[in-house]
Amino acid sequence: MSTLSIDGREIALDKDGFLVELSDWSPATAEALAAREKLQLSAEHWEILELLRAFYAEFQLSPATRPLIKYMALKLGPDKGNSLHLNRLFKGTPAKLAAKLAGLPKPTNCL
């Protein structure tokens, strides 16, 4: 298990870099996690992270890519609710990376 040092606090991460305690999440935590992924968070990233946190609050789970895209389309419209937009912001495995930065558990069907 590794840790993330934020404002003098050590925050525990699991073997995949996800928060052990969801209550440890803050915008500063998201920025630090993004830095570990060599990612600079923009307003577009924050829009998705806030949307993910709302999804988790509503459904108590981290969505896989397809449900996340459907939710994005519903909340943000078709211009942003598509896989191209999500992949442009979060390269590789976008739902997994976005969930990590949003301080949520790893989506259940992500490797």
Secondary structure, DSSP 8 states (H G I E B T S, - for coil): -EEEEETTEEEEE-TTS-BSSGGG--HHHHHHHHHHTT----HHHHHHHHHHHHHHHHHSS---HHHHHHHHHHHH-TTTSSHHHHHHHS-SSHHHHHHHHTT----TT--
